[in-house]
Amino acid sequence: MAMAAQAGAVSGQVVSETGVPLAGARVSVPTGRREVATDAAGRFRIERLAIGPATITASAPGFETARRTVEVRLDRPTEVRLVLTPVRTRLGAVLVREQAPAGTMRPAGDTLGPLMVPGARTEVIALEGSDANLAEKVGRQIFARVPGLQVYDMDGAGNQTNVSTRGLDPHRSWEFNLRQDGVPINSDLYGYPASHYSLPMEAIERVELVRGTASLQYGSQFGGLLNYVTRAADTSRALAPRVVMNGGSFGLANLYGEASGRVGGVDYVTYAAWRESDGYRDGARSRYSAQYASATWRLTSTLRLRAQVARSWYLYRIPGPLTDAMFAADPRQSTRSRNWFSPTITIPALQAEWRPSARTRLSVQASGVLGDRSSVQFVGFATVADTALTATGRPANRAVDIDDFDSRTLEVRLTHAHTVGARAATIAAGVTMSDNHMRRRQQGVGTTGDDYDLGITGAFGRDLRYRSRAVAAYAEEIVRVTDRWTLIPGVRIERGETRMTGRLAYYDPADVPRTVRHDFPLLGLRTSYRGARAEWYGGWSESYRPMLLKDLLPENALERSDPAMRDARGWTAESGVRGTRGARLTYDVGLFWMRYDGRFGALLRDDGAGPYVFKTNLGSTRTAGAEIALDALLATSAHATWRGFASAALFDAVYRKGVAVTGGANVALDGNRVEGVPAIIVRTGVVRTGAAGTMTLQVSHTGESFGDPLNTREPNVTGARGIVPAYTLVDLTLSRRVGAHAVVRAGVTNVFDVRYFTKRPAFYPGPGVWPSDGRGVTLGMSLGR
């Protein structure tokens, strides 16, 4: 009783340097072994503290740790305000693991690096140390807790990450503004926004996802921002090595090596990755390598300079599409043995960050995407066999296609905390300048061999240059109307021009040159209200989709492009609530509505000289949906903790208007379901965490979707049209720590060997059924930090 009488308490609030309350920050008194988490308003209270001096420590992911020494009194609680500043050098790996357990997901808070994202739906996935199959980039495991994230499995296990949200197209994740460490990695945002760069997931500390309503600061994409953050340097020593090795089914062999540290005043990270696989399907084969190096200098206490370069290469032998009958008979069979695909991409970047005061941050970044994606293929439906020609006795000549990329970007970003009246506010503003040069060479007459040979006879049937220059400026004002309510109005203005020049063998040269203007004012408004246990957020923002080269390009002499064709545009609205219920449940539940107008398509026309296909803007879709993410503490014991998670999304995606050409006629799409969008995606799992390791059992379900906008249900003979059936998959992953520096991991993907596929592609790598991988086993070990 005497001891209790001498106890006091400390209460207060944790905020960012701009005055924004930080929910979920950890506040502790180490000497008293007390620790709590802040509520949605950034408030905390720690009781039963000894009277006298006490050191209060506050920490949050992405912020420097703050410490204050206070005097604990007997008569009343001591009030303290702790201000956290964003990290100026990226956090070390051990600290990150303490703050964000591997595989977990949390909201981003109000900042993501130089971006201000209050009021937006955000997810930060702690990937470092995850049991997920990183060697083969199994998207349903990596993004398991992101509701509605759709995965497109067909491009060779481990080669690419093909994901999307909210019913958008997952092809090479091209509906996102894609970045690594904040550096753009889309190949060409105007000509071909897919990412052909392939980073090793073993190198990634966390993945940051921001939905489209916060798009004004980073780009115009409907999907939002997807940023892969590389593991930070271990600044406690000059050399910190790490090695990851994996082997498994279908000839998988993978090696990843990393070194980091601090030498003098320079922090550095470097890695190299290598992987080979025979592939699930007969005739598939894949080889991959990637390299990366970065160095960070603290030139002064307020100025930091960072240089980095990343490169990836892979060569994939494409096994070809199947018909539905072939898939039912044997999903592992191949229809091609001479088709190859290979991208080589290098991404250099130079970044400078200046913090003249705690209220102001200025960053400048220059970067590029340089390289090519090349293929040599015998093109045709699965029903067209790649066999020897009767007349010559030799195989047919293959088609050679080469895209060259030279994309350069300069970004300047400023955030400054100030006041509006008596209220704290922050302005986030910036300018982006881009110069993208894409050269597309296609329909080259290749060799009759079976190796990766890009040699051609004669000239390319298509040889085009697609040159884009653009300037974009944005500004968002974060206004704290009250201590709990924040408004964020914003605007982005883009002005640019794309010029297409070159040669089409089947087209009049006078008709080839085209100029496309990109002039858009994009508006947005977000809001956030923080209660004691929850945050209500919502917003509305405009987006647009540039007219890509494939949208503009006549594919043959019977196609024409509309001179008045314009970029597609639309908007996204969302609203949700996120928070905690005690210490056992974390949730984020939201609704969204997306409007996508001016979608690209084709009409059949006749000018008296004969019918032709007219490419123009003619479609409009709307997608409504619900997104639910839950994480619950199920049970604890002296030896283990059991947690459960669930992520679910419901989609209602339909054509408001549109036309498709079929059977020599124009068919209206009004009221049809949007192709490739399932009505439901659910992933749920149980995670056991013990002192020595973890175990995760995950179940993933994706509902059926249509393979084409005509909503064809029965598959046609080639497999290019028809339903994509629903599928349910079970994955099991385990890890165990061995000693102080080694971790052994094992996993079984698709435990019940379900036969499934995720999409019927309309273009690359060919129309038809592309089987996804059956049951596979992986075993790996990591050594080092």
C-alpha positions in Angstrom: 0.0 0.0 0.0 2.9 2.4 0.8 4.4 1.8 -2.7 1.0 2.4 -4.4 0.7 5.6 -2.5 4.0 6.8 -4.0 3.0 6.1 -7.6 2.3 8.8 -10.2 1.2 9.0 -13.8 2.3 10.6 -17.1 -0.1 11.6 -19.8 0.2 13.5 -23.0 0.2 13.5 -26.8 2.6 12.4 -29.6 2.5 14.5 -32.7 4.6 15.0 -35.9 6.7 18.1 -36.4 3.8 19.6 -38.3 1.5 19.1 -35.4 -0.4 16.1 -36.7 -1.4 13.6 -33.9 0.3 10.2 -34.4 -1.9 7.2 -33.8 -0.3 3.9 -32.8 3.0 5.4 -31.6 4.8 3.5 -28.9 5.4 5.4 -25.7 7.4 3.8 -22.9 9.2 4.4 -19.6 12.1 1.9 -19.8 13.0 2.1 -16.1 9.4 1.4 -15.1 8.9 -1.3 -17.8 5.7 0.5 -18.9 4.7 0.8 -22.5 1.5 1.9 -24.2 0.3 2.8 -27.7 -1.3 6.2 -28.6 -4.9 6.3 -29.5 -6.4 7.8 -32.7 -5.8 11.4 -31.4 -2.2 10.6 -30.5 -3.0 10.6 -26.7 -1.5 8.3 -24.1 -1.4 7.7 -20.3 1.1 5.7 -18.3 0.3 4.9 -14.7 2.0 3.4 -11.7 5.3 5.2 -12.1 7.7 5.9 -9.4 7.8 9.5 -8.1 10.7 11.5 -9.4 12.6 11.9 -12.7 11.5 9.6 -15.5 12.6 9.4 -19.2 9.7 9.1 -21.6 10.5 7.5 -25.0 8.2 7.8 -28.1 8.7 6.0 -31.4 6.8 5.4 -34.6 7.7 3.8 -38.0 9.3 6.4 -40.3 10.1 8.8 -37.4 13.1 9.5 -35.2 12.7 8.3 -31.6 12.0 11.2 -29.2 13.0 11.2 -25.5 12.0 13.6 -22.7 12.9 13.6 -19.1 10.0 14.7 -16.8 9.2 14.9 -13.2 6.6 12.4 -12.0 4.5 14.0 -9.3 2.3 12.5 -6.6 -0.5 15.1 -6.7 -1.5 15.0 -10.4 -0.5 13.4 -13.7 2.5 15.0 -15.5 1.5 16.3 -19.0 4.1 16.0 -21.8 4.0 16.6 -25.6 6.4 14.6 -27.7 7.2 15.7 -31.2 8.6 13.2 -33.7 10.5 14.2 -36.8 10.7 12.0 -39.9 13.9 9.9 -40.2 16.7 11.7 -42.0 18.7 8.5 -42.5 16.6 5.4 -43.0 16.1 3.2 -40.0 18.3 0.2 -39.3 16.9 -3.2 -39.8 16.7 -4.3 -36.2 14.7 -1.2 -35.2 12.3 -1.6 -38.1 11.6 -5.2 -37.1 10.8 -4.1 -33.5 8.3 -1.5 -34.8 6.6 -3.5 -37.5 6.5 -7.3 -37.2 7.1 -9.1 -40.4 4.1 -9.6 -42.6 1.9 -7.1 -40.7 0.2 -4.2 -42.2 -0.6 -0.7 -40.8 -1.9 2.6 -42.1 0.9 5.0 -43.2 -0.1 7.8 -40.9 0.2 11.3 -42.3 3.6 11.0 -44.1 5.3 8.7 -46.4 8.8 10.1 -47.1 8.2 13.4 -48.8 4.5 12.7 -49.4 1.7 14.0 -47.1 -1.1 11.5 -47.1 -3.6 12.3 -44.3 -7.2 11.2 -45.1 -6.1 8.7 -47.7 -6.5 4.9 -47.6 -2.9 3.7 -47.1 -1.3 0.4 -46.3 2.3 -0.3 -45.3 3.3 -3.9 -45.4 6.3 -5.0 -43.2 7.9 -7.4 -45.6 11.4 -7.8 -44.1 11.6 -11.2 -42.4 8.3 -12.3 -43.9 7.6 -16.0 -44.4 6.1 -15.3 -47.8 7.6 -16.9 -50.9 9.8 -13.9 -51.8 12.0 -15.8 -54.2 9.1 -16.4 -56.6 7.3 -13.1 -55.7 4.0 -14.9 -54.8 1.7 -11.9 -54.8 -1.1 -13.4 -52.8 1.3 -14.0 -49.9 3.2 -10.7 -50.1 0.0 -8.6 -50.3 -2.2 -11.0 -48.3 -3.6 -8.3 -46.0 -4.4 -5.7 -48.7 -8.1 -6.0 -49.4 -9.1 -6.4 -53.1 -5.5 -6.7 -54.4 -5.8 -8.8 -57.6 -2.8 -10.9 -58.7 -2.1 -11.9 -62.3 -0.2 -15.2 -62.3 1.1 -16.2 -65.8 4.4 -14.5 -66.5 6.8 -17.1 -65.2 7.1 -17.5 -61.4 9.4 -14.8 -59.9 9.9 -12.7 -63.0 7.3 -10.0 -62.5 4.8 -8.7 -60.0 1.4 -8.2 -61.7 -1.0 -6.6 -59.2 -3.9 -4.1 -59.1 -6.6 -2.9 -56.8 -10.2 -1.8 -57.3 -10.8 -3.8 -60.4 -8.1 -2.3 -62.5 -5.8 -4.2 -64.9 -3.0 -6.1 -63.1 -0.8 -6.3 -66.2 2.7 -5.5 -65.0 1.1 -3.4 -62.3 0.7 -0.6 -64.8 -2.2 1.1 -63.2 0.1 2.2 -60.4 2.7 4.9 -60.1 5.5 2.4 -59.4 8.6 3.3 -57.4 11.6 1.8 -55.6 12.8 4.0 -52.7 10.7 6.8 -54.2 12.3 6.5 -57.7 9.9 5.9 -60.6 10.2 2.5 -62.2 7.4 2.6 -64.9 9.0 2.0 -68.2 7.3 4.9 -70.0 4.3 6.6 -68.4 2.9 7.9 -71.7 3.9 5.2 -74.2 3.9 2.0 -72.1 3.5 2.5 -68.3 4.1 -1.2 -67.4 7.2 -1.9 -65.2 9.6 -4.3 -66.9 12.1 -3.8 -64.0 12.0 -6.7 -61.7 13.4 -6.2 -58.2 14.2 -9.1 -55.8 11.7 -9.1 -52.9 14.4 -10.3 -50.5 15.8 -6.8 -50.7 12.6 -5.1 -49.7 12.0 -3.9 -46.1 8.4 -2.7 -46.6 5.9 -2.0 -49.3 3.9 1.3 -49.3 0.5 1.5 -51.0 -1.5 4.7 -51.4 -4.9 4.6 -53.1 -5.9 7.0 -55.9 -7.5 9.8 -53.8 -4.0 10.9 -52.8 -2.7 10.8 -56.3 -2.2 14.5 -56.9 1.2 14.6 -55.2 2.8 11.7 -57.1 1.0 11.2 -60.4 -2.3 10.8 -62.2 -2.8 7.1 -62.0 -6.2 5.6 -61.1 -4.5 2.8 -59.1 -2.4 5.0 -56.8 1.2 4.7 -55.6 3.0 1.4 -55.0 6.5 2.0 -53.5 9.0 -0.7 -52.7 11.4 0.4 -49.9 14.8 -1.3 -49.9 16.3 -2.5 -46.7 18.2 0.2 -44.8 21.9 0.2 -44.2 23.2 -1.2 -40.9 25.0 1.9 -39.7 26.4 0.2 -36.6 29.3 -1.2 -38.5 31.4 -0.9 -41.6 30.3 -4.2 -43.1 27.0 -6.1 -42.5 26.6 -9.1 -44.8 23.5 -11.1 -45.5 22.9 -14.1 -47.7 19.6 -15.8 -48.7 19.4 -19.1 -50.4 16.3 -20.9 -51.8 15.6 -24.1 -53.6 12.4 -25.8 -54.6 10.0 -27.5 -57.0 10.3 -27.1 -60.7 14.1 -26.6 -60.6 14.0 -23.4 -58.5 17.5 -22.2 -57.4 17.9 -18.7 -55.9 20.8 -16.8 -54.3 20.6 -13.3 -52.9 23.6 -11.5 -51.4 23.7 -8.1 -49.6 26.2 -5.9 -47.9 25.6 -2.6 -46.1 27.2 -0.4 -43.5 28.7 3.0 -42.7 32.2 4.0 -43.8 33.3 7.4 -42.7 30.3 9.6 -43.3 28.8 7.4 -46.0 26.0 4.9 -45.5 25.8 2.3 -48.3 23.7 -0.7 -49.4 24.4 -3.1 -52.2 22.9 -6.3 -53.3 23.0 -8.9 -56.1 20.4 -11.6 -56.9 20.3 -14.6 -59.1 17.6 -17.1 -59.9 17.0 -20.0 -62.3 13.8 -22.1 -62.7 12.6 -24.8 -65.1 9.0 -23.5 -64.5 5.8 -25.3 -63.7 4.9 -25.9 -67.3 6.8 -28.1 -69.8 9.0 -26.0 -72.0 9.1 -23.0 -69.6 12.5 -21.8 -68.4 13.7 -18.7 -66.6 17.0 -17.0 -65.7 17.1 -13.8 -63.7 19.7 -11.5 -62.2 19.5 -8.1 -60.4 22.0 -5.6 -58.9 21.7 -2.5 -56.8 24.0 0.0 -55.0 23.2 3.1 -53.0 25.3 5.6 -51.0 24.1 8.3 -48.7 26.2 11.3 -47.6 25.3 13.7 -44.8 27.0 16.8 -46.2 25.8 19.0 -43.4 23.4 18.6 -40.5 20.6 19.8 -42.8 21.7 18.5 -46.2 21.7 14.9 -47.3 22.7 13.5 -50.7 21.9 10.0 -52.0 22.9 8.2 -55.2 21.7 4.9 -56.3 21.5 2.6 -59.4 19.5 -0.5 -59.9 19.4 -3.0 -62.7 17.5 -6.2 -63.6 17.5 -8.7 -66.4 15.7 -11.9 -67.1 15.2 -14.3 -69.9 11.9 -16.3 -70.0 11.0 -19.1 -72.4 7.3 -18.7 -72.9 5.4 -22.0 -73.0 2.4 -20.6 -75.0 -1.4 -20.4 -74.5 -3.7 -23.3 -74.1 -7.3 -23.9 -75.1 -9.7 -24.9 -72.4 -9.6 -28.5 -73.6 -5.9 -28.6 -73.4 -6.0 -27.0 -69.9 -8.5 -29.7 -68.7 -6.3 -32.5 -70.1 -2.9 -31.3 -68.8 -2.3 -27.7 -67.5 1.5 -28.3 -67.6 1.7 -28.9 -71.3 3.3 -26.4 -73.7 2.3 -25.2 -77.2 5.5 -23.3 -77.8 9.2 -24.1 -77.4 10.7 -21.2 -79.5 9.2 -18.2 -77.8 11.4 -15.9 -75.7 10.9 -12.7 -73.7 13.6 -10.6 -72.1 13.7 -7.1 -70.5 16.9 -5.4 -69.4 16.3 -2.3 -67.3 18.7 0.1 -65.5 17.4 2.8 -63.1 19.9 5.5 -61.9 18.8 8.2 -59.4 20.3 11.1 -57.6 18.4 12.6 -54.6 19.1 15.7 -52.4 17.2 16.6 -49.3 17.5 19.9 -47.4 15.9 20.6 -44.0 16.7 24.2 -43.2 14.3 24.0 -40.2 12.1 21.5 -38.4 9.2 23.1 -40.3 10.5 22.9 -43.9 11.7 20.1 -46.1 12.9 20.4 -49.7 13.8 17.4 -51.8 15.1 17.2 -55.4 15.3 13.9 -57.4 16.6 13.2 -60.9 16.1 9.7 -62.2 15.9 7.6 -65.3 14.5 4.3 -66.7 16.9 3.0 -69.4 16.8 -0.3 -71.3 14.6 -2.5 -73.5 12.1 -5.4 -73.6 12.6 -7.8 -76.4 10.9 -10.9 -77.6 11.1 -13.4 -80.4 8.0 -15.5 -80.9 5.9 -17.6 -83.2 2.7 -15.8 -82.8 -0.7 -17.5 -83.0 -3.6 -19.1 -81.1 -3.1 -22.3 -79.2 -4.9 -24.1 -82.0 -2.1 -23.1 -84.4 0.7 -25.5 -83.8 4.3 -24.4 -84.1 5.3 -27.3 -86.4 7.5 -27.7 -89.4 6.3 -26.3 -92.7 5.4 -28.9 -95.3 7.1 -27.0 -98.2 10.4 -26.3 -96.6 10.6 -28.8 -93.9 11.7 -26.0 -91.5 9.9 -24.2 -88.8 8.3 -20.9 -89.6 10.1 -17.6 -89.1 9.5 -16.0 -85.8 8.5 -12.4 -85.2 11.0 -10.1 -83.4 9.8 -7.1 -81.3 12.0 -4.7 -79.5 10.9 -1.7 -77.3 13.7 0.7 -76.2 13.1 3.0 -73.2 14.8 6.3 -72.3 12.6 7.9 -69.6 14.0 10.8 -67.5 12.3 12.5 -64.6 13.1 15.5 -62.4 11.0 16.0 -59.2 11.1 18.8 -56.8 9.0 18.5 -53.6 8.5 21.0 -50.7 6.6 20.6 -47.5 6.3 23.5 -45.1 4.5 23.8 -41.8 2.8 27.1 -41.0 -0.4 28.4 -39.5 -3.8 29.4 -40.9 -5.2 31.8 -38.3 -4.5 30.0 -35.0 -4.5 26.6 -36.6 -1.6 24.5 -37.7 -1.3 23.7 -41.4 1.1 22.2 -43.9 1.5 22.9 -47.6 2.9 20.1 -49.8 3.8 21.4 -53.3 6.0 20.3 -56.1 6.9 20.2 -59.8 7.7 17.1 -62.0 9.3 17.4 -65.4 9.6 14.3 -67.6 11.2 13.5 -71.0 10.3 10.0 -72.2 11.6 8.6 -75.5 10.3 5.2 -76.5 11.2 3.4 -79.7 9.0 0.5 -80.8 10.3 -1.9 -83.5 8.0 -4.8 -84.3 7.1 -7.4 -87.0 10.7 -8.1 -87.7 11.2 -11.4 -89.7 13.3 -13.5 -87.3 15.1 -16.7 -87.6 13.6 -20.2 -87.8 15.7 -21.4 -84.9 14.6 -22.1 -81.3 17.1 -20.0 -79.3 16.9 -16.4 -78.1 18.0 -14.8 -81.4 16.9 -11.2 -82.2 18.4 -11.2 -85.7 16.0 -10.3 -88.5 15.9 -10.3 -92.3 15.2 -6.9 -93.8 13.5 -4.1 -91.9 11.0 -4.0 -89.1 7.4 -3.8 -90.3 6.8 -1.1 -87.6 9.6 1.3 -86.5 8.1 4.1 -84.4 9.3 6.7 -82.0 7.1 7.9 -79.2 8.5 11.1 -77.6 6.7 12.7 -74.7 7.6 15.8 -72.7 5.5 17.0 -69.8 5.5 19.3 -66.8 3.2 18.8 -63.8 2.7 21.0 -60.7 0.8 20.2 -57.6 -0.2 21.7 -54.3 -2.1 20.4 -51.3 -2.9 22.3 -48.2 -3.3 20.2 -45.0 -5.5 22.3 -42.7 -6.3 21.3 -39.1 -9.8 22.7 -38.7 -9.9 21.4 -35.1 -7.6 19.2 -33.1 -9.4 16.2 -34.6 -10.6 17.3 -38.0 -8.3 17.9 -41.0 -9.2 19.0 -44.5 -6.8 18.6 -47.5 -7.8 20.3 -50.7 -5.5 19.9 -53.7 -4.8 20.5 -57.3 -2.5 19.1 -60.0 -1.9 20.6 -63.4 -0.3 18.6 -66.1 0.8 19.9 -69.5 2.5 17.8 -72.0 2.8 16.6 -75.6 3.5 13.3 -77.2 4.6 13.0 -80.8 4.6 9.7 -82.7 6.8 9.5 -85.8 8.1 6.6 -87.8 7.2 4.0 -90.3 4.4 1.4 -90.7 5.0 -1.0 -93.7 1.3 -1.4 -94.2 0.3 2.3 -93.9 0.7 5.5 -95.8 3.6 7.4 -94.3 1.6 10.7 -94.4 -0.9 9.2 -92.0 1.5 8.0 -89.4 2.7 11.1 -87.5 0.5 12.1 -84.7 0.6 14.6 -81.9 -1.3 14.1 -78.6 -1.7 16.8 -76.0 -1.9 16.1 -72.3 -3.5 19.1 -70.6 -5.3 18.4 -67.4 -6.3 20.3 -64.3 -6.9 17.6 -61.7 -8.7 18.4 -58.4 -9.0 16.6 -55.1 -10.3 16.9 -51.6 -9.7 14.6 -48.6 -10.7 14.8 -45.0 -9.9 13.0 -41.7 -11.5 13.0 -38.3 -9.8 11.4 -35.4 -11.8 10.1 -32.5 -10.6 8.5 -29.3 -10.4 5.0 -30.9 -10.9 5.5 -34.6 -10.3 7.7 -37.6 -12.9 8.5 -40.2 -11.3 9.3 -43.6 -12.6 10.0 -47.1 -11.9 11.9 -50.3 -12.5 12.5 -54.0 -9.8 13.0 -56.6 -9.6 13.1 -60.4 -7.2 10.9 -62.5 -6.4 10.3 -66.1 -4.9 7.5 -68.2 -2.6 8.7 -71.1 -3.3 7.4 -74.6 -0.7 4.6 -74.8 1.1 3.6 -78.0 -1.0 0.5 -78.4 -4.2 2.6 -78.1 -3.1 5.0 -80.9 -1.3 2.6 -83.2 -3.1 1.0 -86.2 -2.3 -2.7 -86.0 -2.9 -3.3 -89.7 -4.0 -1.7 -92.9 -7.7 -2.1 -92.0 -7.4 0.0 -88.8 -7.5 3.8 -88.4 -7.0 6.0 -85.4 -9.4 8.8 -84.5 -7.5 12.1 -84.9 -9.6 13.5 -82.1 -8.9 10.6 -79.7 -8.0 11.9 -76.2 -6.7 10.6 -72.9 -9.1 8.7 -70.7 -10.1 10.4 -67.4 -12.3 9.9 -64.4 -12.4 10.1 -60.7 -12.3 8.1 -57.5 -14.3 8.7 -54.3 -13.7 6.7 -51.0 -14.8 6.8 -47.4 -13.8 4.6 -44.5 -13.0 4.1 -40.8 -10.0 2.5 -39.2 -8.9 2.0 -35.7 -8.6 -0.5 -32.8 -10.9 -2.2 -30.4 -8.8 -2.6 -27.3 -5.6 -4.4 -27.8 -7.1 -7.3 -29.7 -8.5 -6.0 -32.9 -7.3 -3.6 -35.7 -9.6 -2.8 -38.6 -9.9 -0.7 -41.7 -13.3 -0.8 -43.5 -14.1 1.4 -46.5 -16.2 2.0 -49.6 -15.1 3.4 -52.9 -16.6 4.4 -56.2 -14.5 4.8 -59.4 -15.6 6.4 -62.7 -13.5 5.7 -65.8 -14.5 7.6 -68.9 -13.2 7.7 -72.4 -11.9 4.2 -72.4 -10.2 3.1 -75.5 -11.8 0.8 -78.0 -12.8 0.2 -81.6 -15.8 0.5 -83.9 -16.5 -1.1 -87.2 -17.1 1.5 -90.0 -17.5 1.6 -93.7 -16.5 4.7 -95.8 -17.8 3.2 -99.1 -14.4 1.8 -100.0 -14.9 -1.0 -97.6 -15.1 -1.7 -93.9 -12.4 -0.7 -91.5 -11.8 -0.7 -87.7 -11.9 2.8 -86.1 -9.9 3.2 -82.8 -11.4 5.9 -80.6 -12.7 6.8 -77.1 -16.0 5.0 -76.7 -16.3 3.3 -73.3 -17.2 4.4 -69.8 -17.2 2.2 -66.7 -18.0 2.5 -63.0 -16.7 0.3 -60.3 -18.1 0.4 -56.8 -16.8 -1.7 -53.9 -16.2 -2.4 -50.3 -12.8 -3.1 -48.7 -12.3 -4.7 -45.3 -9.1 -5.5 -43.5 -9.0 -7.1 -40.0 -6.3 -8.3 -37.7 -7.1 -9.9 -34.4 -5.2 -11.3 -31.5 -6.7 -14.8 -31.0 -4.8 -16.3 -28.1 -1.5 -15.9 -26.2 0.4 -18.3 -24.1 3.8 -18.5 -22.5 5.2 -20.0 -25.7 3.3 -18.5 -28.6 0.9 -15.8 -29.9 -1.8 -16.6 -32.3 -3.2 -13.9 -34.6 -5.8 -14.1 -37.4 -6.2 -11.8 -40.3 -8.7 -11.3 -43.1 -8.9 -9.0 -46.1 -11.9 -8.9 -48.3 -13.2 -6.9 -51.2 -16.5 -6.8 -53.1 -16.7 -5.4 -56.6 -19.5 -4.2 -58.8 -17.9 -3.2 -62.1 -20.1 -2.5 -65.1 -20.0 -0.7 -68.5 -22.0 2.5 -68.5 -21.5 2.5 -72.2 -19.3 1.0 -74.8 -19.0 -1.0 -78.0 -17.1 -4.1 -79.1 -16.6 -5.5 -82.6 -17.6 -9.1 -83.0 -18.9 -11.1 -86.0 -18.6 -8.2 -88.3 -20.9 -6.0 -86.2 -20.7 -3.4 -83.4 -22.2 -4.8 -80.2 -23.2 -2.5 -77.3 -21.6 -3.2 -74.0 -24.0 -1.1 -71.9 -24.7 -2.9 -68.6 -22.1 -5.7 -69.2 -19.6 -6.6 -66.4 -16.1 -5.2 -66.8 -13.8 -8.0 -68.0 -11.2 -9.3 -65.5 -13.0 -8.1 -62.4 -14.2 -10.7 -59.9 -17.1 -10.0 -57.7 -15.2 -11.0 -54.6 -11.6 -11.5 -53.4 -11.0 -12.9 -49.9 -7.8 -13.8 -48.1 -7.7 -15.0 -44.6 -5.1 -16.7 -42.4 -3.7 -17.6 -39.0 -0.2 -16.7 -37.8 1.5 -18.4 -34.9 4.5 -16.6 -33.5 6.9 -18.1 -31.0 10.3 -17.4 -29.6 12.0 -19.6 -32.3 9.9 -18.9 -35.4 6.5 -18.4 -37.1 3.9 -20.4 -39.0 1.3 -18.9 -41.4 -1.6 -20.8 -42.9 -3.4 -18.8 -45.6 -6.5 -19.3 -47.6 -7.1 -17.2 -50.7 -10.3 -17.1 -52.8 -10.9 -15.2 -56.0 -14.4 -15.2 -57.6 -15.0 -15.8 -61.3 -14.7 -13.1 -63.9 -15.3 -12.6 -67.5 -12.5 -12.9 -70.0 -13.8 -10.4 -72.4 -16.2 -7.3 -72.4 -18.9 -9.2 -74.3 -19.2 -11.4 -71.2 -18.8 -14.6 -73.1 -19.5 -17.5 -70.7 -18.8 -20.6 -72.8 -15.1 -20.7 -73.9 -14.5 -20.4 -77.6 -12.3 -22.9 -79.4 -9.1 -20.9 -79.0 -9.6 -20.2 -75.3 -9.4 -16.4 -75.9 -12.9 -15.9 -74.6 -14.9 -17.3 -71.8 -15.2 -17.3 -68.0 -12.1 -17.2 -65.8 -13.4 -19.7 -63.1 -13.2 -19.0 -59.4 -10.4 -20.6 -57.4 -9.5 -21.2 -53.8 -5.9 -21.7 -52.8 -4.2 -22.8 -49.5 -0.6 -21.8 -48.7 1.5 -22.9 -45.7 4.8 -21.1 -44.7 7.1 -21.6 -41.7 10.3 -20.2 -40.4 12.6 -21.1 -37.5 15.5 -19.2 -36.1 18.7 -21.2 -35.7 21.3 -19.4 -33.6 21.7 -15.7 -33.5 22.1 -15.0 -37.3 20.3 -17.8 -39.2 16.7 -18.4 -40.2 15.4 -21.5 -42.0 12.2 -21.1 -44.0 10.0 -23.6 -45.7 6.7 -23.3 -47.6 4.1 -25.1 -49.6 2.2 -23.0 -52.2 -1.1 -24.2 -53.5 -1.2 -27.1 -51.0 -4.0 -29.0 -52.7 -2.6 -28.6 -56.2 -5.6 -26.7 -57.5 -5.6 -26.2 -61.3 -6.4 -22.6 -62.0 -5.6 -19.6 -64.2 -6.1 -15.9 -63.5 -6.8 -14.2 -66.8 -7.3 -14.7 -70.5 -4.9 -12.1 -72.0 -6.0 -10.1 -74.9 -2.4 -9.3 -76.0 1.0 -10.3 -74.6 1.9 -13.1 -74.2 -1.0 -14.4 -76.4 -4.8 -14.9 -76.3 -5.9 -18.1 -74.5 -5.5 -19.9 -71.2 -2.3 -19.4 -69.2 -2.1 -21.9 -66.4 -0.8 -20.7 -63.0 1.5 -22.9 -60.9 0.3 -26.0 -59.1 1.7 -27.3 -55.8 5.3 -26.3 -55.1 7.7 -26.7 -52.2 10.4 -24.2 -51.3 13.2 -24.5 -48.7 15.5 -21.6 -47.9 17.9 -20.1 -45.4 19.0 -16.6 -44.6 22.3 -15.7 -42.9 23.2 -12.3 -41.5 21.3 -9.3 -40.1 
